[in-house]
Amino acid sequence: MLALVEVSVDPSFTAALLCWILGGAALGSISGLIPGLHANNFALLLAGVVPSMPGPPLFVGCAMLSAGVVHTFLNAVPAMALGVPDAEMAVTALPGHRMVLEGRGFEAIRLSAVGSLLAVLIAIPLAIPVTVAVTAVYPQLRANLSIILLVIVLALVASEYTWFRRVAGALSFLLAAVLGWATLDISPDAPLEAGGMLAPLFAGLFGAPVLIDAIRGGGVPPQGGRELRMTRPILTITAIAGALAGAIVGYLPGISAAIAAVAVLVVLPGGANDRGYIVATSGVDTSNTIFALFALVAIGQPRSGVMVAFQNANAPLELPILVSGVVIAGIIGFALVILIGDAYLELVGRIAYWKISAVVLTLLLCLSYLFTGLTGVGVFVIAAVVGLVPVRLRARRVHLMGVLIGPLTLAGL
């Protein structure tokens, strides 16, 4: 005999919830489109104003999750149009920017949007079984984390095409690792208490070199071709790999979405081409938000800046409502990244690029000062010099992820 399930909907509750989700999506759009603004800086700023937000904690929590999800969609736009990523999009920045310079920016934006949306659709049904699996192997992963990271680093260096580039990649990794070891634990005095040294480090390592070289460049060429030049099987497999890597970020302390993205690049099907980079790393960034929510439920630990803000809001862990909010935010983010991304690229293409580079470099310096004071400005300058090393030696910039991988590996030895 079939059991009947009655579903009831409270129109006023639903309308209010949608308004909060839309408000969070608007905040996530703004933060995602500001070059160099890291998601954690934004989340901690949000956490600071939570006590003054007039609303039920559940609605406030949904707004935070919505902002975090939409941020992971929109942060791809400045990463591709300007070459300035936040920490989570660092690995994607150069391939996406390269596609923009080839006139395939519209396609790059759609690849990122599809990668993020597929990550939402894949991560939600997999969240419970993956949670069970990851928590079961968590002790082994944590105990052997340094070995895993070393294997990833060696694989990335070995994947360079010539011995000269391998040496250049190893040098870039070592310089970035030393920089991370020397600066990540600094707690500088700053006008805004909203995060640590990640903002100046990643803006300097990955954003400044692109902007410096672009001052003498020809700017963004006309864009065309919105169709995806990636087969559906490869697209699906790559998106699944990115979504699953996001689960690792959600459960292992110290592992960022950027590090997980590096791991994905090692095992991408058919090689880590530009399109694969974009889909996989966008998926890692977005699915991390979802798995971090389930990690908070399963082990009681916030694993991202957004979840720290969520916990500070004392939001109840009403998973059905929160997951519904994440799905709605994902759909909103998908639509926004295409609409805004196309307009963003066209706008950038109409402005002299040296002017854009000068303005964005000034903005990055200002953000470094606001979040980390004069110390952060100095770190930004040093990071920019280190970031030029792989560019000048023609190695891949992914080796600069040593800024996080190096200190984390040393801590586990």
N, C-alpha and C positions, 0 to 999 in steps of 0.2 A: 504494500500500500504506500503510495507516494505521500510524503509529508509536504505540507504547504508552508511556504515561508512568506511572511508578511513583511513588506518593506514600507516604512513610513518616512515621509519627508516633511520637515518643518520648513515652510517657505521663508520665514523671517530669519531662522538660523542659517539656512543655506545662502540667502542673499547677503547676510552680514559676513559669512565666511568667505564668499566670493570677493567681496569688497576688500577684505584684508589680504587675500591672495593676490588680487590685482595691485594693491598698494605695495606689497612685497616685490612683485614683479617689476614695478616701476623703479623701486630702489635698486634692484639687481641690475636693471638695464643701465641706470646711471653709473653705477660702480663698474660694471663690465666695460663700459665705453671709455672710461678714464684711463689713458695709457699709464702703465706702471703701477696701478692700484691693485694690491694683492687682496685676494678674497678674505684672508684672515684680518688684515687691517680694517676692511669694511665691516666684517662681522664683529670685531671688538668695538668699533665705533657704535655699531648698532646696539651692542650689549650695554654700552654706557648710557644710552638714552631710553632703554627698555623700561626702567622704573617710572618714567614720566609718560609712558604711552597709555592712554585711557582705553583699555579694552581687556576682555577676558584673556587669561594666560594662554588658553588653547588657540585663540585667534592670533595672538601675538606670535606664538610659536609657528603657526602656519605661515604667517607673513615672513618670518625669518627663513624658513625652509624654502619658500617661494623665491625670496631674494637670492638665496644661495644657489638654487637651481638655475634661475635665469642668468645670474652672473656667469655661470659656467658656459652658457650658450653665447652670451654677448662678448665675453672677454676675447673670443677668437677674432673679432673684427679689428681692434687696434693691433693685435698681434700680426695680422695678415696685411692690413693696409699700411701700417707704419713700421712693422717689425718690432714693436715694443710689447712683450708679453708680460703677464703676471707669472708668478713662479710655476703655476700648474700648466701654463701654455708654452713654457720656454722651449720644449722640444719641438713643438709644432710651428713655432714662429718662423724659422728660416724656410722650411718647405712651403708653408703657406704664403710667405712673402715672395718666395721665388716664383710660385705660380701666379701671383699678382703681376710680377714683372714680366711674365710670359704672356700676359693678357688673359689668364685663366682664373682671375680673382673671383668671378661669380661662381665658378665651379668649386673653388676652394671653400668659399663660404657655405655652399650647399653641402659639401662633404662634411664639414664640421657640424652643421646643423643636423644632418642625418646621423652622424656618429653619436652625437649627444642624445638625440631622440631615441635611437635604437637602444642606447645604454639604459635609458629610463624603462623602456618596454621590456628589455631583457632582465634588468636587475631586479625589478619588482617580483616577478614569479620565481626568480632564483634566490631571492633574499633569505628565505627560511632554510632551504637545503644547504645553501652556501654557508649560512651562519653555523649550522650544525657541523659541517665539514671543517670549516676554518677553526672553530673553537676546539675541535678534536685534535687537529695537528698543530695548534698554536704553540705549545711548548717546544716542539721540534723546530718549527720555523724560527721561533725567537732564539733558540739556542744556537742555531746554525746560520743566523742572519748574516754575519760577517763573511762566511764562506760563500753564501749565495751572491752577495754583492760583489765580491772579488771575481767570481766567475762571470758576472754580467760585465764588469769593467774590462776584463781580459777579452771577452768576446767582442765588445765594441771596438777596442783598440785593434784587434786582429782583423776586424771587418774592413779596415781602411785598405785602399787598393795598392799602395806602395809602402816600402819600408820607411821612406822619409816621412810619409803621412802618419804612419804608425808611431814613429818617434815623436812627431809633432802632437799627435793625439795624447800620448802618454804625458808629454810635457804640459799640455793644456790641463789635463786632469790633475796633475800634481800641483800646479800653480793654483788652480781653483780649490783643491782640497786644503792647501795651506791657508788660503784666504778664508775659507769657511771655518777651519779649526781656530783661526785667530780672532774671528769676529762674531760668530753665531751666538756665543754666550754673553756678549756684551749687553748690558742694560743701560743704554744712554739716557741722559736727560733730554726730553723733547717736549715741544709745545703740546703735542697730542699723544697721550698714552694709549696707543692703539697698535701694538705689535712690536716685533723685534727687528732684526737686521735684514730680514728677507727682502723687504722693499728695495733698499739701495743696492743690495747684492745682485738681485736678478735684473733690476733696471740697468745696472752698470755692465754686467756680464753679457746680457743678451740684447738689451735695447740700445744702449749708447753706441756700440760699434756700427750697427746698421744706420743709425741716424748720422753718425760722423761721416761715413762713406757716402751717404745719400746727399750730403750737402753739395758735392761735386757731380752728382748723378743727374740723369735726365728726367727723374720723376716717375710717376705712375703712368704707364701707357694706357691707351684705350682698352677697355675690357669687353670681352665677348665670349659666347659659348657657355650656356648655363647647364648643358647636359653633363651627366656624370660619366666620365670615362673609366669606369671601374665595374667589373662584372659583379652580378648579384651574389654569387657564392663567395667570392673574395671579400666583398663588402660586408656580408653577413658574418663570416668567420672573423674578420678583423674587428668588427664591432663587438662580437662576443668576447674576444680576447681582451679588448679594452674594458668591457663591463666587468669581467671577472677580475682583472687586475685592480679595478677600483675596490673590490671586496678586500683585497690584501691591505689597501690603504686604510680602509675602515676599521680594521682589527689590529694591525701591528703598530705599536707606538713608534714614532720616529720615521715612519715611511710616508713620504709625501706622494701626491698624485704624480708629480714630476718624476720621482724615482721609479714608481710603478710603470710609468709610460716608457722609461728607458728599458725596463725589463721586457715590455711588450715588443719593442722594436727589434729585440734580439730574435724573437721567435715568430715574427710576422710571416704569414704565408706568401710565398713568391717574392720574398725580399722586402726590405723596408723602403719602398719608394715613397715619393712625396705624398701621394694620395693615401697610402696606407698609414703614414705618420699621422696625417690629419684626422682620419676616422678613429684610429686607435686612441690617440692621446685625448681627443675630445670626449670619447667614451669613458676613459679613465676618470677624467675630471668630473664629469656629470654623475657617473655611477657612484663615485666616492661619497657624494652627498647622501645618496640613498642608503648605502651600506653603513655609513657612519651613524645614521638614525637607528638601524637595526643593531649596531654594535652597542649603542647607548642602552637599548632595551635588554640585550643579551648579557653584557658584562658590566653595565653601569658606568662606562668610561666614555667621555666625549673625546673623539679622535680628530676633530677639526675645529677651526675657529667658529664656524657657524653653529656647531653643536655645543660649544662652550657658551655662546650667546643664548642658545635655546635653553640650556640648563639654568643659566642665570635668570631667565624669565620665569622659571618654575612652571614651565608649560607641561601639562599632563601628557603622558605617552599614549594617546589615543590613536593607535596605529591605523585603523581604517580611515579616519578623518585625515590624518597626516599624510598617508600614502595617496589618498585622493587629491590632496592639495599639491603633492609633488607631481602627479600626472598632469594636472591642470597647468601647473607652472611650466612643465616640460613642453606642452603644446603651445603655450604662450611664447616661451623662449624660442621654439622652432620658427614660429611665424615672425617674431621680431627680428631674429638674426638675419633672415632673408630680406625682409623689408628694409631694415636699417642698414644692413651690411652693403646692399647694392647701392643705396644712396650715399653711404659713407665713402665707398670706393670712387663713385662718380665725383663727389665733392673734392676728395683728395687729388683726383686727377686734374681738376681745374685750377689748382693752386700751385704756385712755384714751390717745388719740394724743399728747396733750401730754407724757405720761410717756415714750412711745417717742421723741418728738422730742428731749426733754432728754437721755435716755440715749445716743441715737445721736450727737447733737452732741458730747457729752462723749467718746464713743468716737473720733470723728473728730479731735478735738483731741489725744487721747492718741496715736493713730496718727501724726498729723503730728509730734508730739514724738519718738516712737520712731524714725521714719524720717528726720527732717530737723531735729531739735533745736528750740531756741527760734526759730530763723530760720523754720522751717517753720510754727510756730504763727502767727507774724506774717503769713506769706504766706497762710495759710488765712483769716485774718481779712480781709485786703485782698481776696482772691479772693471771699469771701462778699459783700462790698460791691459788687464789680464784677458778680457774678452776679445781684444784685438789679436791675441796670439794665434788662435786657430784660424782666424780669418786670413791673416797675413801668411801663415804657413800652409794654407789650403787644406786644413783638416776639418772634420765636422765639428760643429759647435756643441754637439751632444756631450762631448767629453767635459765640458764645463760643468756638467751636473756633478762633477767631483766636489763642488762646493758643499753639497749635502751628503753624497755617498761617502766621501773620504772621512769626514768626522764621525759619521755613523759606524763605518767599518772599524775605525780605530777604537771607538767606544766599546765594541763588542769583542775585541781581541784580548 
